[in-house]
Amino acid sequence: MIMLIKMKYLLLFFLAAGLNQACQQEEREIVLPDPPQGLPIPDTGFESPLSYEGYRLVWSDEFEGNSLSNDWVFDMGDGCPNLCGWGNNELQSYTRDNVRVENGHLIIQARRESSGGRDFTSSRIKTQGRQSFKFGRIDIRAALPKGQGIWPALWMLGDNIDRVGWPRCGEIDIMEMVGGSANGRDNTVHGTVHWDNNGSHAEFGGSVTLREGIFNDNFHVFSIIWDAEKIVWLLDNVPYHEIDIRPSGLDEFRESFFFLFNIAVGGNWPGSPDAATSFPQQMVVDYVRVFQKQ
């Protein structure tokens, strides 16, 4: 009996030792990924003034603290079932996890990771139902991502979109870039408006290209000056595009609009990422400021 007990204890000892060795071997074989690291943020670039003669600051977000203010809400998912691919055959799923606020900056990241049946994630935030504006000067200081298939945007939609739909609500693209090293894409940004023209989609846009470098290198200020007669687009306070909005067919642009900030991945315009596209990519926004005439 004593011998049997000893044999049982001995068997248990060897089993425990074997399990412990197996666990140690398994632990040695598992390599956990490093936590995600922040990408470098430029410390140089153009900066706009805090005030303009004849204007007053009516709203701004300087992205202080460590979270978004209550002025912002999220678009989520991939647009399905009503607008799959967000109407542009985009490849990303929007989440809350791709946004952070730190050191006075808003950071939106696009990542190569699976979510909601998509191979990429990103974030899209908006001020819909929280903050909207009709006319004024808008300055947004930002450093942009880069690479084929990367599509950052700082833009606006009409407050009445849920009632009249797009494009009848109007769209003002303060800045869009379709990334890629070919044909100077990483150093060119676009300013565009979209509207309804007798039941059809109409658009009118212009672009500007940096003489040196790309928009990922430094901060730049993307602006519009918008009144009842025209919208003017500016890069670093230099005008590059303008539209006359006095015709009656452009009455969308005499209503209030809200902001949207996002990075899309892929889509009809930029095309898909290629082997040279690195992830994550990020757009860093230093501030957004809205001035209106006194």
N, C-alpha and C positions, 0 to 999 in steps of 0.2 A: 504493500500500500504506500509506504514511504517512498519506495523506488518509483512507483507510478506517478506520485505527486511531483517528485523531482523531475521526472521525464517531461511532465506537462509544463512545468515552469521553464525547463530548458527549451522546449519547443516554442513556448510563447516568447522567450527571450530572443531566439533566432528569428522568429517571424517579425518581432518588433524591430530587431536590428536590420533585417532585410527591407522592411517598409521604410525605415528611416533612411537607409542608403538609397533606396529608389527615389524617395522624396528629394533627397539632396541632389541626386543626379538630375531629376526633373527640374529642380530649381536652377541648377547650373545651365540647363538647356534653354530656359525661357529668357528672352531678352526683351525687356520692356522698352517701348519707344521713348525718346526724350520728350519732355513736355514741349508744346509749341512755343517757339521763340518769336518775339516781335521782330519785324523787319526794321531796317534802319529808317529813321525819319529825317528828312532834310532839315538843316538848320539855317538855310539861306533862302533867299527869294524875295519877290516883290511883296510889299505890304501897303495896303490902302490906308488913307487917313481916317481918323476917328470921326471927322465931321466934314460937311460940305456947306459952303455958303448958300443960303436960301433953303436948306433942307434941315429936317430934324430926324433924329434916330427914333423910330417907332417900335422896333423889335430887333433883337439879336440873340444869338446863341454863341457864346465863346467856349463852350464845352469844358467848363471847369468842373471839378469834382470827379467822381468815379462812375457816374451813370448818366443815362439820358434824362433830360428833363421831361416833365409831363406834356410838353408841347409836341412830342413825337410818339407815333404809333408804328406798328410793323405790318407790312404785307408778308404773308406766309405761304410756303409751298411753291408749287410750280404753275399755279394759275388754273389747274384743272378743278372741276370738269368744264367750266364755262369758257376759260381762256388759256388752254394748255400751252405751255411755252411762253406765256404772257403775250400771246399774239404775234410773237416774232420767232417762234421755234427756238427759243432760248433753252439752254441745257441745265441750268441750275435750279436747285430748290432753295427758297429763301427760309432762313431760320433766324431766331433771336440770338444765336450763339456766335454769330460772325461779326458782331458789333461790340466795341468797347470804347470807353471814354477814359483817357489817362493823360496826365501831363498837359492839360489844356487842349487836347485834340480828340476829335471823333475819328475812329479808325474802323473802316469797313473792309473785311477780308473776303476774298474769293478763294475757296480751297478745293482741291481734288479729293473728294471723299463722298461716299454713298449716303444718300438721305432721300427718303420718299420716292425711291425708284429712280433717282437721278444720280449722276456720277460726280456732280459738283454742288457745292453749297456756297451761299453768299447771303447778303442781307439787303433789304430795301426798307427804308424808313420814310415816313411822311408826316406832314402836319395836318392832314385832313381832319376836319372837325375840331381842330385845336387853334391853328393860326392860319389866316389867309389874308391876302393883300390885293389891293387894286391900285396900280400905278406906284411909281417911286423908283429909286435907285437901289439896286441889290448888288452887294459885293459878297463873293464867296472865295475865301482863300484856301487853296487845296493843292496837294501834291498827288499826282495820278499814278495808277498802276501802269503796267506795260505788258506787251506780248500779244501774239496772234490769238484772236478769239476773246480778248478781254475788252469789255464795253462799259466803262464808267459813265455815269450821267448825273448831272445836277440840273433838275428840271422842275416844271410846274404844270399842274392840271387845273382846269376850271372847277370851282366849288360845286357846280351843278352837274358833275359827271354822273352821279347816281340817278339823276332825273332825266337827262337828255342823252347820255352816252358819249362815247368818243367816236368821231372827232368833233362832234357838235359842241362839246364843252370847251374846246380849244386846248392847245398844248404849247408851252414855251420851253424850249430846250436852251437853258442858259449855257450849258456845256455838255457836249458829248465827244467821246473819243473812241475810235475803233482801233484797238492796238495792233501792233505788228511792226517789225523792222522794215518790211518791204514798202517801197513807195512812200517813205516818210510818214507812216501812220502814227508812230509813237510820238511824233512831234507836231501833230496837227489836231486841232480841236474844231468843233462845229457848233454853230448857233442856228437854231431852226424854230419855225412855228408851224403848227399843224392846225387845220380847221376844216369845217364842213363847207363845201362849195356846191350848193344846190343838190345835196344828197350824195356828193362824192368827196373823197378825201383829197385835200389840197395841202401843199407844203411849200415853204420858201426858206432857204437857208444859205448861209455863207460859212467860210472857214478861214482859219489863220494858221500859219506854220511858223514855228520858231526858226530863227536864223542859225542858232547853235543849240546842241543838246536836245533832250527830250523832256516831256512834262513830268517824268519820274525823278528828274535830277533835283529840282527845286520847287518851292512853292510859287504859285502864280495866283493872281486874282482874276476871277471870271465874273463879269458884271453885265447887267443890263440897265439902261435908263429907259423907263416905260411911262408914257403919258397917253392922253386920249388921242394923240395924232400919230405916234410912231413908237417903235421899239428899236433901240440901238444896242448892239453887242460890243463889249470892250474886253480886251485882254491887257491886263496890267495898265489900265486906264487909257488905252489907245483904241479908238473905235475901229472895227473891221467889218461890220455888217449892219444893215438898217432895213426896216420895212415900214411903209406907210400903212397905218391901220384905219385911216379915215373912211375908206369905202364901206358901204353898209354891209357887204358880205363878210366883213371882218369884225362884226360886232361882238364875237366871242371875247375879244381882247379888251373889251371895256367892262369886264366883270372881274370878280375876285378869284384869285388862284391860290392854291396851296403848294408847298414844296414836296419834292421827292428826291432822295439821294440813294443811289444804288450802284452796284457793279453787277452787270449781267455777264454770263459766260456763253459764248457762241451766239447763234441767231442768224437771221437772214442777212443782216448788214455786215457784221464782222467776220462771219464764218466761224468754224470750229477751232479750238486750240490745236496746235500741232506739237511735234516732238520737241520743238525749241521753247515752248511755253512753260515757264516754271511756275510752281505754286508753293505757298500761297502768294497771291497778289493783293495789294491793299491800296485803298484811297484814304488819304489823311486830310481831314478838313479842320482847319485852324479856327475859322469862324464863318458865320453867315450874318449879314447885317442888312436891315431894310431901312432906308431913309425915304421920307416923303416931304413934298414941298410944304413950306410953312404957310 
